[in-house]
């Protein structure tokens, strides 16, 4: 699956939030959870993506996404080579 169709308005809202001031993105992220999540653009795009993924993978084995482990001290993703992300030897 290379391309999917999503709603223009939620996509526009998310792109404006990503490219705008940090508080735009923080606001829509904070409003993702109940009771505010009815028309949150992130939730709409995720639902449309999930629907497209489900419809394209019918009859196929479901995809599994690897979780990214983060360092407990600094919160950055761990390096594959060293297992460290905070610059420690």
TIRO-2110 file (N, C-alpha, C; in Angstrom, 1 decimal):
// TIRO-2110
0.9, -1.2, 0.0, N, 1, A
0.0, 0.0, 0.0, CA, 1, A
0.9, 1.2, 0.0, C, 1, A
0.9, 2.0, -1.1, N, 2, A
1.7, 3.2, -1.2, CA, 2, A
1.0, 4.4, -0.9, C, 2, A
-0.3, 4.5, -1.2, N, 3, A
-1.1, 5.7, -1.0, CA, 3, A
-2.5, 5.3, -0.5, C, 3, A
-3.0, 6.3, 0.3, N, 4, A
-4.3, 6.1, 0.9, CA, 4, A
-5.0, 7.5, 0.7, C, 4, A
-6.3, 7.4, 0.8, N, 5, A
-7.1, 8.7, 0.7, CA, 5, A
-7.6, 9.0, 2.1, C, 5, A
-7.3, 10.3, 2.5, N, 6, A
-7.7, 10.8, 3.8, CA, 6, A
-8.5, 12.1, 3.7, C, 6, A
-9.2, 12.5, 4.7, N, 7, A
-10.0, 13.7, 4.6, CA, 7, A
-9.0, 14.9, 4.6, C, 7, A
-9.4, 15.9, 3.8, N, 8, A
-8.5, 17.1, 3.6, CA, 8, A
-8.4, 18.0, 4.9, C, 8, A
-9.6, 18.2, 5.5, N, 9, A
-9.6, 19.1, 6.6, CA, 9, A
-8.8, 18.7, 7.8, C, 9, A
-8.9, 17.4, 8.3, N, 10, A
-8.1, 16.9, 9.4, CA, 10, A
-6.6, 16.9, 9.0, C, 10, A
-6.3, 16.5, 7.8, N, 11, A
-4.9, 16.5, 7.3, CA, 11, A
-4.3, 18.0, 7.4, C, 11, A
-5.1, 18.9, 6.9, N, 12, A
-4.7, 20.3, 6.9, CA, 12, A
-4.4, 20.8, 8.4, C, 12, A
-5.3, 20.4, 9.3, N, 13, A
-5.2, 20.9, 10.7, CA, 13, A
-3.9, 20.3, 11.3, C, 13, A
-3.7, 19.0, 11.0, N, 14, A
-2.5, 18.4, 11.6, CA, 14, A
-1.2, 19.0, 11.0, C, 14, A
-1.2, 19.2, 9.7, N, 15, A
0.0, 19.8, 9.0, CA, 15, A
0.2, 21.3, 9.5, C, 15, A
-0.8, 22.0, 9.8, N, 16, A
-0.7, 23.4, 10.3, CA, 16, A
-0.1, 23.3, 11.7, C, 16, A
-0.6, 22.3, 12.5, N, 17, A
-0.1, 22.2, 13.9, CA, 17, A
1.4, 21.7, 13.9, C, 17, A
1.8, 20.9, 13.0, N, 18, A
3.1, 20.4, 12.9, CA, 18, A
4.1, 21.5, 12.5, C, 18, A
3.7, 22.3, 11.6, N, 19, A
4.6, 23.4, 11.1, CA, 19, A
4.4, 24.7, 11.8, C, 19, A
3.4, 24.8, 12.7, N, 20, A
3.2, 26.0, 13.4, CA, 20, A
3.9, 26.0, 14.8, C, 20, A
3.4, 27.0, 15.6, N, 21, A
4.0, 27.0, 17.0, CA, 21, A
3.7, 25.7, 17.7, C, 21, A
4.5, 25.4, 18.7, N, 22, A
4.4, 24.1, 19.4, CA, 22, A
3.1, 24.0, 20.1, C, 22, A
2.5, 25.1, 20.6, N, 23, A
1.3, 25.0, 21.3, CA, 23, A
0.1, 24.5, 20.4, C, 23, A
0.2, 24.6, 19.1, N, 24, A
-0.8, 24.1, 18.2, CA, 24, A
-0.9, 22.6, 18.3, C, 24, A
0.3, 22.0, 18.2, N, 25, A
0.4, 20.5, 18.2, CA, 25, A
0.1, 20.0, 19.6, C, 25, A
0.5, 20.7, 20.6, N, 26, A
0.2, 20.3, 22.0, CA, 26, A
-1.3, 20.3, 22.3, C, 26, A
-1.9, 21.3, 21.7, N, 27, A
-3.4, 21.4, 21.9, CA, 27, A
-4.1, 20.2, 21.3, C, 27, A
-3.9, 19.9, 20.0, N, 28, A
-4.6, 18.8, 19.4, CA, 28, A
-4.2, 17.5, 20.0, C, 28, A
-3.0, 17.3, 20.5, N, 29, A
-2.6, 16.1, 21.2, CA, 29, A
-3.3, 16.0, 22.5, C, 29, A
-3.4, 17.1, 23.2, N, 30, A
-4.1, 17.0, 24.5, CA, 30, A
-5.6, 16.7, 24.4, C, 30, A
-6.2, 17.2, 23.3, N, 31, A
-7.6, 17.0, 23.1, CA, 31, A
-7.9, 15.6, 22.4, C, 31, A
-7.0, 14.7, 22.3, N, 32, A
-7.3, 13.4, 21.7, CA, 32, A
-8.1, 12.5, 22.6, C, 32, A
-8.0, 12.7, 23.9, N, 33, A
-8.6, 11.8, 24.9, CA, 33, A
-10.0, 12.2, 25.2, C, 33, A
-10.8, 11.3, 25.7, N, 34, A
-12.2, 11.6, 26.1, CA, 34, A
-12.2, 12.7, 27.1, C, 34, A
-13.2, 13.5, 27.2, N, 35, A
-14.4, 13.6, 26.4, CA, 35, A
-14.3, 14.5, 25.2, C, 35, A
-13.1, 14.9, 24.8, N, 36, A
-12.9, 15.8, 23.7, CA, 36, A
-12.6, 15.2, 22.3, C, 36, A
-12.5, 13.9, 22.3, N, 37, A
-11.9, 13.3, 21.1, CA, 37, A
-12.9, 13.0, 19.9, C, 37, A
-14.1, 13.6, 19.9, N, 38, A
-15.1, 13.3, 18.9, CA, 38, A
-14.7, 13.7, 17.5, C, 38, A
-14.1, 14.8, 17.3, N, 39, A
-13.7, 15.3, 16.0, CA, 39, A
-12.2, 15.7, 16.0, C, 39, A
-11.4, 15.1, 16.8, N, 40, A
-10.0, 15.4, 16.8, CA, 40, A
-9.3, 15.0, 15.5, C, 40, A
-8.6, 15.9, 14.8, N, 41, A
-8.0, 15.6, 13.5, CA, 41, A
-7.0, 14.4, 13.5, C, 41, A
-6.3, 14.2, 14.6, N, 42, A
-5.4, 13.1, 14.7, CA, 42, A
-6.1, 11.8, 14.8, C, 42, A
-7.2, 11.8, 15.6, N, 43, A
-8.0, 10.6, 15.7, CA, 43, A
-8.7, 10.2, 14.3, C, 43, A
-9.2, 11.2, 13.6, N, 44, A
-9.8, 11.0, 12.3, CA, 44, A
-8.8, 10.4, 11.4, C, 44, A
-7.6, 11.0, 11.3, N, 45, A
-6.6, 10.5, 10.4, CA, 45, A
-6.1, 9.0, 10.7, C, 45, A
-6.0, 8.8, 12.0, N, 46, A
-5.6, 7.4, 12.5, CA, 46, A
-6.7, 6.4, 12.1, C, 46, A
-8.0, 6.8, 12.3, N, 47, A
-9.1, 5.9, 12.0, CA, 47, A
-9.1, 5.6, 10.5, C, 47, A
-8.9, 6.6, 9.6, N, 48, A
-8.9, 6.5, 8.2, CA, 48, A
-7.7, 5.6, 7.8, C, 48, A
-6.6, 5.8, 8.4, N, 49, A
-5.4, 5.0, 8.1, CA, 49, A
-5.6, 3.5, 8.4, C, 49, A
-6.2, 3.3, 9.6, N, 50, A
-6.5, 1.9, 10.1, CA, 50, A
-7.4, 1.3, 9.1, C, 50, A
-8.5, 2.0, 8.7, N, 51, A
-9.4, 1.4, 7.8, CA, 51, A
-8.8, 1.0, 6.5, C, 51, A
-7.9, 1.9, 5.9, N, 52, A
-7.2, 1.6, 4.7, CA, 52, A
-6.3, 0.4, 4.9, C, 52, A
-5.6, 0.4, 6.0, N, 53, A
-4.7, -0.7, 6.2, CA, 53, A
-5.4, -2.1, 6.4, C, 53, A
-6.6, -2.0, 7.1, N, 54, A
-7.4, -3.2, 7.2, CA, 54, A
-7.9, -3.7, 5.9, C, 54, A
-8.4, -2.8, 5.0, N, 55, A
-8.9, -3.2, 3.8, CA, 55, A
-7.9, -3.7, 2.8, C, 55, A
-6.6, -3.2, 2.9, N, 56, A
-5.6, -3.6, 2.0, CA, 56, A
-4.9, -4.9, 2.4, C, 56, A
-5.1, -5.3, 3.7, N, 57, A
-4.4, -6.5, 4.2, CA, 57, A
-5.4, -7.6, 4.4, C, 57, A
-6.6, -7.5, 3.8, N, 58, A
-7.5, -8.7, 4.0, CA, 58, A
-6.9, -9.9, 3.3, C, 58, A
-6.9, -11.0, 4.0, N, 59, A
-6.4, -12.2, 3.4, CA, 59, A
-4.9, -12.3, 3.6, C, 59, A
-4.3, -11.3, 4.2, N, 60, A
-2.8, -11.3, 4.5, CA, 60, A
-2.6, -11.4, 6.0, C, 60, A
-1.4, -11.7, 6.3, N, 61, A
-1.1, -11.8, 7.7, CA, 61, A
-1.0, -10.4, 8.2, C, 61, A
-1.5, -10.1, 9.4, N, 62, A
-1.5, -8.7, 9.9, CA, 62, A
-0.1, -8.2, 10.2, C, 62, A
0.2, -7.0, 10.0, N, 63, A
1.5, -6.4, 10.2, CA, 63, A
1.7, -6.2, 11.7, C, 63, A
2.9, -6.4, 12.1, N, 64, A
3.3, -6.1, 13.5, CA, 64, A
4.4, -5.0, 13.5, C, 64, A
4.1, -4.1, 14.3, N, 65, A
5.1, -3.0, 14.4, CA, 65, A
5.9, -3.1, 15.7, C, 65, A
7.2, -3.0, 15.5, N, 66, A
8.1, -3.1, 16.6, CA, 66, A
8.0, -1.9, 17.5, C, 66, A
8.1, -2.1, 18.8, N, 67, A
8.0, -1.0, 19.7, CA, 67, A
9.5, -0.4, 19.8, C, 67, A
9.5, 0.9, 20.0, N, 68, A
10.8, 1.6, 20.1, CA, 68, A
11.1, 1.7, 21.6, C, 68, A
12.2, 1.2, 22.1, N, 69, A
12.6, 1.2, 23.5, CA, 69, A
13.3, 2.6, 23.7, C, 69, A
12.9, 3.2, 24.8, N, 70, A
13.5, 4.5, 25.1, CA, 70, A
14.3, 4.3, 26.4, C, 70, A
15.3, 5.2, 26.5, N, 71, A
16.2, 5.2, 27.7, CA, 71, A
15.4, 5.8, 28.9, C, 71, A
15.4, 5.2, 30.0, N, 72, A
14.7, 5.7, 31.2, CA, 72, A
15.3, 7.0, 31.7, C, 72, A
16.5, 7.3, 31.5, N, 73, A
17.2, 8.5, 32.0, CA, 73, A
16.8, 9.7, 31.1, C, 73, A
17.1, 9.6, 29.8, N, 74, A
16.9, 10.8, 29.0, CA, 74, A
15.7, 10.8, 28.1, C, 74, A
15.1, 9.6, 27.9, N, 75, A
13.9, 9.5, 27.1, CA, 75, A
14.1, 9.4, 25.6, C, 75, A
15.3, 9.3, 25.2, N, 76, A
15.6, 9.2, 23.7, CA, 76, A
15.6, 7.7, 23.3, C, 76, A
15.3, 7.4, 22.1, N, 77, A
15.4, 6.1, 21.6, CA, 77, A
16.8, 5.5, 21.8, C, 77, A
16.8, 4.2, 22.2, N, 78, A
18.1, 3.6, 22.4, CA, 78, A
18.8, 3.3, 21.1, C, 78, A
20.1, 3.4, 21.1, N, 79, A
20.9, 3.0, 19.9, CA, 79, A
21.0, 1.5, 19.7, C, 79, A
20.9, 1.1, 18.5, N, 80, A
20.9, -0.3, 18.2, CA, 80, A
22.3, -0.9, 18.5, C, 80, A
23.3, -0.1, 18.1, N, 81, A
24.7, -0.5, 18.3, CA, 81, A
25.1, -0.6, 19.7, C, 81, A
24.9, 0.4, 20.5, N, 82, A
25.4, 0.5, 21.9, CA, 82, A
24.4, 0.2, 22.9, C, 82, A
23.1, 0.3, 22.6, N, 83, A
22.1, 0.1, 23.6, CA, 83, A
21.9, 1.4, 24.4, C, 83, A
22.5, 2.5, 24.1, N, 84, A
22.5, 3.7, 24.9, CA, 84, A
22.1, 4.9, 24.0, C, 84, A
21.4, 5.8, 24.6, N, 85, A
21.0, 7.0, 23.8, CA, 85, A
21.4, 8.3, 24.4, C, 85, A
22.0, 8.3, 25.6, N, 86, A
22.3, 9.5, 26.2, CA, 86, A
23.8, 9.9, 26.1, C, 86, A
24.5, 9.3, 25.3, N, 87, A
25.9, 9.6, 25.1, CA, 87, A
26.8, 9.0, 26.1, C, 87, A
26.4, 8.1, 26.9, N, 88, A
27.2, 7.5, 27.9, CA, 88, A
28.1, 6.4, 27.2, C, 88, A
29.3, 6.2, 27.7, N, 89, A
30.2, 5.1, 27.1, CA, 89, A
29.7, 3.8, 27.4, C, 89, A
END
